[in-house]
Amino acid sequence: MSRLGIIGGTGLSKMVNLSEVHKRVIKTPYGEPSSALTFGKLNGEEIVFMARHGYGHTIPPHKINYRANIWALKEAAVTDIIAVAAVGGINRSMAPGSVVLPDQLIDYTWGRQATYFEEDLEKVTHIDFTYPYTQALRQHIVQAIRQTGGPIFDKATYACTQGPRLETAAEIIKLERDGCDLVGMTGMPEAALARELKLNYACCAIVVNWAAGLDGEEICMQQIEAFAEQGMTTFQRVLDQLMKSYV
Ligand code: HPA
């Protein structure tokens, strides 16, 4: 039996189309998750929702308790996580408004608690992370997006920066040289922690701005908010479609 969990990012701190909704606070050995979990039904299937930045959008990317969040979803019997993320577009094809399912990532974060495997170990434990996103889950999402008639990029490398500030133009040139197509601040250690707990995990990225320096302008926060809001409406339509075929 699979159960879907959604981690909502900027612009998505609430799912509007769930029925039979209830919330549950889950305690974890790693402290408090970002939010209580919302349980609700979509097309007859139960899904679990977490607001990554808290329901009031108050927790910045470097302060998120990623370990508690992923642990809480596992505790709620979630098997598959779709991580929704607002990102900047580096690849010139990935303009604001694009929906992208990355297949690779590069981690530029530092100082985050990034593993469950550091204390009380019987032996040192490494996970395979060659392909950081679960291929089968990515394919389900890609298919749902195609069925809604939406354009989609299904191959991209996501750069995870530390934040909370946005990048400099020079940093984006470096990330582009590194082969990155997108830049966000929350993809790691989230993806690795999901792998450590053997959860399926895929990222559905919504491009909300051109990465720093690409259009010769400063980044406008109102524009980010507007694209995030529009992107999250698109995501909810995709999810609705996904739940028709999700087992
Ligand atoms: N950089 C990093 N994170 C982001 C961006 C960006 O340009 N846009 C949305 N999240």
Residues whose N, C-alpha, C, O or C-beta is under 5 A from the ligand:
A	BS01	HPA	A86 V87 G88 L166 V183 G184 M185 W210 A211 A212
